[in-house]
Amino acid sequence: MKYAILKETNYNFEKAILRLNEELKKEGFGILMRIDIDEKIKAKLGVDLKKYTILGACNPEKAYEAILAEENIGLLLPCNIIVYEKDEKTIVAAIRPTMAMKVTQNDNVAKIAKEIEEKLSRVIHRV
């Protein structure tokens, strides 16, 4: 998958999210939001869906740099990370910032995106 950094884990769902939080902190990120899509689907549509959560992660230092480089960058922030169940595994995946930020056509943003992608890659692979 070209647009994602993905890893299959043996952790249960909540343990995978806990590990993600721990690893994100090591790289200077925090979680700004958590959306439990499965719960929203159940509430709005009455349909059961496997556990599926979107986390919005932010590295404040790099977000600040990105905003200075491209005022409208907030349209592309925060970095989305997903956690979902698949068979007997839990999948964790993050958007590749280098792919997402290409739309800006801004070399300064591209440089920041590369740095963030390296950090997110370390996070995902350590989970």
GROMACS elastic network, one bead per residue, 0.5 to 0.9 nm:
[ bonds ]
;  ai    aj funct       b0    kb
    1     4     6  0.58189   500
    1     5     6  0.77978   500
    1     6     6  0.81417   500
    2     5     6  0.81304   500
    2    96     6  0.79754   500
    2    99     6  0.80871   500
    3    94     6  0.84937   500
    3    95     6  0.59497   500
    3    96     6  0.52659   500
    3    97     6  0.82885   500
    3    98     6  0.85152   500
    3    99     6  0.59791   500
    3   100     6  0.76599   500
    4    93     6  0.62326   500
    4    94     6  0.54519   500
    4    96     6  0.50757   500
    4    97     6  0.87699   500
    4    99     6  0.86688   500
    5    92     6  0.83462   500
    5    93     6  0.53335   500
    5    94     6  0.51697   500
    5    95     6  0.63904   500
    5    96     6  0.62835   500
    5   117     6  0.87248   500
    5   120     6  0.79184   500
    5   121     6  0.63502   500
    5   124     6  0.70511   500
    5   125     6  0.85908   500
    6    91     6  0.71726   500
    6    92     6  0.58472   500
    6    94     6  0.65737   500
    6    95     6  0.88255   500
    6   121     6  0.86576   500
    6   124     6  0.69180   500
    6   125     6  0.81342   500
    7    90     6  0.85582   500
    7    91     6  0.58261   500
    7    92     6  0.54466   500
    7    93     6  0.62601   500
    7   124     6  0.65300   500
    7   125     6  0.66915   500
    7   127     6  0.80504   500
    8    86     6  0.87861   500
    8    89     6  0.64318   500
    8    90     6  0.59510   500
    8    92     6  0.64839   500
    8    93     6  0.86417   500
    9    12     6  0.82482   500
    9    16     6  0.76514   500
    9    89     6  0.57834   500
    9    90     6  0.52312   500
    9    91     6  0.59799   500
    9    92     6  0.74853   500
    9   127     6  0.74486   500
   10    16     6  0.84972   500
   10    88     6  0.77301   500
   10    89     6  0.53569   500
   10    90     6  0.62883   500
   10    91     6  0.87228   500
   11    14     6  0.79983   500
   11    15     6  0.57755   500
   11    16     6  0.54160   500
   11    19     6  0.89274   500
   11    89     6  0.71348   500
   11    90     6  0.62528   500
   11   127     6  0.88306   500
   12    15     6  0.53602   500
   12    16     6  0.61324   500
   12    17     6  0.88601   500
   12    85     6  0.84399   500
   12    88     6  0.87832   500
   12    89     6  0.74355   500
   12    90     6  0.63399   500
   13    16     6  0.52500   500
   13    17     6  0.65676   500
   13    18     6  0.88440   500
   13    51     6  0.76110   500
   13    52     6  0.89725   500
   13    83     6  0.74133   500
   13    84     6  0.71109   500
   13    85     6  0.68615   500
   13    89     6  0.85084   500
   13    90     6  0.59217   500
   13    91     6  0.85713   500
   14    17     6  0.50818   500
   14    18     6  0.61790   500
   14    19     6  0.86216   500
   15    19     6  0.60845   500
   15    20     6  0.84669   500
   16    19     6  0.51052   500
   16    20     6  0.60901   500
   16    21     6  0.86599   500
   16    83     6  0.76279   500
   16    90     6  0.71506   500
   16    91     6  0.83769   500
   16    92     6  0.75844   500
   16   127     6  0.70660   500
   17    21     6  0.62296   500
   17    22     6  0.86996   500
   17    55     6  0.89794   500
   17    83     6  0.71973   500
   17    92     6  0.84834   500
   18    21     6  0.51736   500
   18    22     6  0.63757   500
   18    23     6  0.87751   500
   19    22     6  0.50698   500
   19    23     6  0.61665   500
   19    24     6  0.84644   500
   19   126     6  0.86373   500
   19   127     6  0.58797   500
   20    23     6  0.51681   500
   20    24     6  0.59063   500
   20    25     6  0.85356   500
   20    92     6  0.83627   500
   20   123     6  0.70203   500
   20   124     6  0.73811   500
   20   126     6  0.85619   500
   20   127     6  0.61461   500
   21    24     6  0.51301   500
   21    25     6  0.62431   500
   21    26     6  0.88438   500
   21    29     6  0.84309   500
   21    30     6  0.74457   500
   21    31     6  0.73969   500
   22    25     6  0.53905   500
   22    26     6  0.66836   500
   22   123     6  0.89182   500
   22   127     6  0.89575   500
   23    26     6  0.51759   500
   23    27     6  0.67974   500
   23    29     6  0.86234   500
   23   122     6  0.83632   500
   23   123     6  0.53084   500
   23   124     6  0.80430   500
   23   126     6  0.71146   500
   23   127     6  0.71174   500
   24    27     6  0.52827   500
   24    28     6  0.64234   500
   24    30     6  0.65653   500
   24    31     6  0.82933   500
   24    57     6  0.80103   500
   24    59     6  0.88692   500
   24   119     6  0.84623   500
   24   120     6  0.76922   500
   24   123     6  0.59797   500
   24   124     6  0.87872   500
   25    28     6  0.50200   500
   25    29     6  0.50718   500
   25    30     6  0.61659   500
   26    29     6  0.74420   500
   26   123     6  0.82713   500
   27    59     6  0.79951   500
   27   119     6  0.61096   500
   27   120     6  0.79292   500
   27   122     6  0.83832   500
   27   123     6  0.74244   500
   28    58     6  0.82212   500
   28    59     6  0.55605   500
   28    60     6  0.77133   500
   28    61     6  0.81540   500
   28   119     6  0.87822   500
   29    57     6  0.61914   500
   29    58     6  0.51329   500
   29    60     6  0.71660   500
   30    56     6  0.84100   500
   30    57     6  0.55930   500
   30    58     6  0.54456   500
   30    59     6  0.65030   500
   30    60     6  0.81875   500
   31    34     6  0.74263   500
   31    55     6  0.65657   500
   31    56     6  0.56391   500
   31    58     6  0.63526   500
   31    78     6  0.89931   500
   32    55     6  0.75492   500
   32    56     6  0.54101   500
   32    57     6  0.58909   500
   32    58     6  0.67291   500
   32    78     6  0.78290   500
   33    54     6  0.80782   500
   33    55     6  0.57297   500
   33    56     6  0.50447   500
   33    57     6  0.74856   500
   34    53     6  0.69016   500
   34    54     6  0.58446   500
   34    56     6  0.64853   500
   35    38     6  0.88094   500
   35    39     6  0.86354   500
   35    40     6  0.82169   500
   35    52     6  0.85909   500
   35    53     6  0.55725   500
   35    54     6  0.51482   500
   35    55     6  0.64718   500
   35    56     6  0.84961   500
   36    39     6  0.55320   500
   36    40     6  0.65495   500
   36    41     6  0.88838   500
   36    51     6  0.76408   500
   36    52     6  0.61409   500
   36    54     6  0.65294   500
   36    55     6  0.87173   500
   37    40     6  0.50049   500
   37    41     6  0.60588   500
   37    42     6  0.85017   500
   37    49     6  0.83640   500
   37    51     6  0.76841   500
   37    52     6  0.55985   500
   37    53     6  0.55778   500
   37    54     6  0.71828   500
   38    41     6  0.51973   500
   38    42     6  0.61889   500
   38    43     6  0.86569   500
   38    47     6  0.86030   500
   38    48     6  0.70013   500
   38    49     6  0.51929   500
   38    50     6  0.63886   500
   38    51     6  0.55438   500
   38    52     6  0.55096   500
   38    53     6  0.72912   500
   39    42     6  0.50869   500
   39    43     6  0.61254   500
   39    44     6  0.85792   500
   39    48     6  0.83083   500
   39    49     6  0.80975   500
   39    51     6  0.81832   500
   39    52     6  0.85840   500
   40    43     6  0.51036   500
   40    44     6  0.59877   500
   40    45     6  0.80938   500
   41    44     6  0.52629   500
   41    45     6  0.54032   500
   41    46     6  0.67153   500
   41    47     6  0.61866   500
   41    48     6  0.72307   500
   41    49     6  0.72073   500
   42    45     6  0.54897   500
   42    48     6  0.56120   500
   42    49     6  0.73368   500
   43    46     6  0.57090   500
   43    47     6  0.79674   500
   44    47     6  0.81505   500
   45    48     6  0.86615   500
   49    52     6  0.76496   500
   50    84     6  0.72080   500
   50    85     6  0.62068   500
   50    86     6  0.79880   500
   51    83     6  0.79686   500
   51    84     6  0.54626   500
   51    85     6  0.57399   500
   51    86     6  0.89614   500
   52    82     6  0.71987   500
   52    83     6  0.57945   500
   52    85     6  0.68187   500
   53    81     6  0.83208   500
   53    82     6  0.56533   500
   53    83     6  0.52615   500
   53    84     6  0.63492   500
   54    80     6  0.65444   500
   54    81     6  0.57562   500
   54    83     6  0.65785   500
   54    84     6  0.88104   500
   55    78     6  0.88922   500
   55    79     6  0.81205   500
   55    80     6  0.57581   500
   55    81     6  0.50628   500
   55    82     6  0.61193   500
   55    83     6  0.80120   500
   56    77     6  0.80779   500
   56    78     6  0.52895   500
   56    79     6  0.56264   500
   56    81     6  0.63897   500
   56    82     6  0.88301   500
   57    77     6  0.84814   500
   57    78     6  0.55321   500
   57    79     6  0.51352   500
   57    80     6  0.62881   500
   57    81     6  0.70764   500
   58    61     6  0.88330   500
   58    62     6  0.82301   500
   58    63     6  0.69599   500
   58    77     6  0.77198   500
   58    78     6  0.54447   500
   58    79     6  0.63268   500
   59    62     6  0.55417   500
   59    63     6  0.59513   500
   59    64     6  0.85899   500
   59    78     6  0.85836   500
   59    79     6  0.88991   500
   59   116     6  0.81258   500
   60    64     6  0.60160   500
   60    65     6  0.86108   500
   61    64     6  0.52825   500
   61    65     6  0.64680   500
   61    66     6  0.87846   500
   62    66     6  0.60734   500
   62    67     6  0.85908   500
   62   112     6  0.68059   500
   62   113     6  0.86993   500
   62   115     6  0.85593   500
   62   116     6  0.74802   500
   63    66     6  0.50098   500
   63    67     6  0.61558   500
   63    68     6  0.86371   500
   63    73     6  0.86905   500
   63    74     6  0.85268   500
   63    77     6  0.80286   500
   63    78     6  0.83450   500
   63   112     6  0.88082   500
   64    67     6  0.52092   500
   64    68     6  0.63269   500
   64    69     6  0.86837   500
   65    68     6  0.51921   500
   65    69     6  0.62490   500
   65    70     6  0.86809   500
   65   109     6  0.84372   500
   65   112     6  0.75972   500
   66    70     6  0.59512   500
   66    71     6  0.78189   500
   66    73     6  0.66828   500
   66    74     6  0.86693   500
   66   108     6  0.78958   500
   66   109     6  0.59376   500
   66   112     6  0.67632   500
   66   113     6  0.84977   500
   67    70     6  0.50792   500
   67    72     6  0.71260   500
   67    73     6  0.59039   500
   67    74     6  0.71636   500
   67   109     6  0.88995   500
   68    71     6  0.62235   500
   69    73     6  0.83388   500
   69   106     6  0.80134   500
   69   108     6  0.61759   500
   69   109     6  0.62526   500
   70    73     6  0.54379   500
   70    74     6  0.86736   500
   70   104     6  0.79750   500
   70   106     6  0.76831   500
   70   108     6  0.83759   500
   70   109     6  0.70524   500
   71    74     6  0.73981   500
   72    75     6  0.60579   500
   72    76     6  0.81964   500
   73    76     6  0.55031   500
   73    77     6  0.66901   500
   73   101     6  0.84809   500
   73   104     6  0.79770   500
   73   109     6  0.86526   500
   74    78     6  0.75066   500
   75    78     6  0.85350   500
   76    79     6  0.76899   500
   76   100     6  0.74286   500
   76   101     6  0.74247   500
   77    80     6  0.80081   500
   79    94     6  0.73504   500
   79    95     6  0.65676   500
   79    96     6  0.85183   500
   79    97     6  0.73112   500
   80    93     6  0.85070   500
   80    94     6  0.59315   500
   80    95     6  0.58648   500
   81    92     6  0.71420   500
   81    93     6  0.55509   500
   81    95     6  0.64853   500
   82    91     6  0.78184   500
   82    92     6  0.57078   500
   82    93     6  0.52974   500
   82    94     6  0.63714   500
   82    95     6  0.86474   500
   83    90     6  0.68663   500
   83    91     6  0.55304   500
   83    93     6  0.66393   500
   84    89     6  0.85568   500
   84    90     6  0.56486   500
   84    91     6  0.53120   500
   84    92     6  0.68319   500
   84    93     6  0.89540   500
   85    88     6  0.72354   500
   85    89     6  0.59346   500
   85    91     6  0.61423   500
   86    89     6  0.53241   500
   86    90     6  0.59722   500
   86    91     6  0.68037   500
   87    90     6  0.80758   500
   92   124     6  0.68755   500
   92   127     6  0.81561   500
   93   124     6  0.68638   500
   94    97     6  0.86336   500
   94   117     6  0.89483   500
   94   120     6  0.70579   500
   94   121     6  0.80749   500
   94   124     6  0.74256   500
   95    98     6  0.87016   500
   95    99     6  0.78959   500
   95   100     6  0.72918   500
   95   117     6  0.84127   500
   95   120     6  0.86790   500
   96    99     6  0.54367   500
   96   100     6  0.64074   500
   96   101     6  0.86885   500
   96   113     6  0.82827   500
   96   114     6  0.87636   500
   96   116     6  0.87192   500
   96   117     6  0.59562   500
   96   120     6  0.82162   500
   96   121     6  0.85779   500
   97   101     6  0.57609   500
   97   102     6  0.83545   500
   97   110     6  0.84375   500
   97   112     6  0.87677   500
   97   113     6  0.50414   500
   97   114     6  0.69216   500
   97   115     6  0.89331   500
   97   116     6  0.68006   500
   97   117     6  0.55936   500
   97   120     6  0.88958   500
   98   101     6  0.54502   500
   98   102     6  0.62917   500
   98   109     6  0.89178   500
   98   110     6  0.63382   500
   98   111     6  0.84822   500
   98   112     6  0.86474   500
   98   113     6  0.51021   500
   98   114     6  0.56966   500
   98   116     6  0.84761   500
   98   117     6  0.67555   500
   99   102     6  0.55204   500
   99   103     6  0.81450   500
   99   113     6  0.85304   500
  100   103     6  0.67571   500
  100   104     6  0.87210   500
  100   113     6  0.85085   500
  101   104     6  0.57041   500
  101   105     6  0.76959   500
  101   106     6  0.83494   500
  101   109     6  0.69869   500
  101   110     6  0.65250   500
  101   113     6  0.67026   500
  102   105     6  0.56035   500
  102   106     6  0.76648   500
  102   109     6  0.84675   500
  102   110     6  0.69107   500
  103   106     6  0.82809   500
  104   107     6  0.85541   500
  104   109     6  0.74479   500
  104   110     6  0.83281   500
  105   109     6  0.80426   500
  105   110     6  0.78304   500
  106   109     6  0.53079   500
  106   110     6  0.62249   500
  106   111     6  0.88452   500
  107   111     6  0.63027   500
  107   112     6  0.87987   500
  108   111     6  0.52370   500
  108   112     6  0.65190   500
  108   113     6  0.86886   500
  109   112     6  0.51099   500
  109   113     6  0.60116   500
  109   114     6  0.85947   500
  110   114     6  0.62039   500
  110   115     6  0.87873   500
  111   114     6  0.52177   500
  111   115     6  0.65468   500
  111   116     6  0.88604   500
  112   115     6  0.51509   500
  112   116     6  0.62621   500
  112   117     6  0.85647   500
  113   116     6  0.50764   500
  113   117     6  0.59793   500
  113   118     6  0.86083   500
  114   117     6  0.50520   500
  114   118     6  0.62964   500
  114   119     6  0.87879   500
  115   118     6  0.52629   500
  115   119     6  0.65119   500
  115   120     6  0.88348   500
  116   119     6  0.50774   500
  116   120     6  0.61345   500
  116   121     6  0.84638   500
  117   120     6  0.50276   500
  117   121     6  0.59067   500
  117   122     6  0.85528   500
  118   121     6  0.51208   500
  118   122     6  0.63743   500
  118   123     6  0.87645   500
  119   122     6  0.52566   500
  119   123     6  0.63522   500
  119   124     6  0.88542   500
  120   124     6  0.61379   500
  120   125     6  0.84948   500
  121   124     6  0.52741   500
  121   125     6  0.60976   500
  121   126     6  0.85221   500
  122   125     6  0.52698   500
  122   126     6  0.60895   500
  122   127     6  0.87782   500
  123   126     6  0.53134   500
  123   127     6  0.64707   500
  124   127     6  0.54098   500
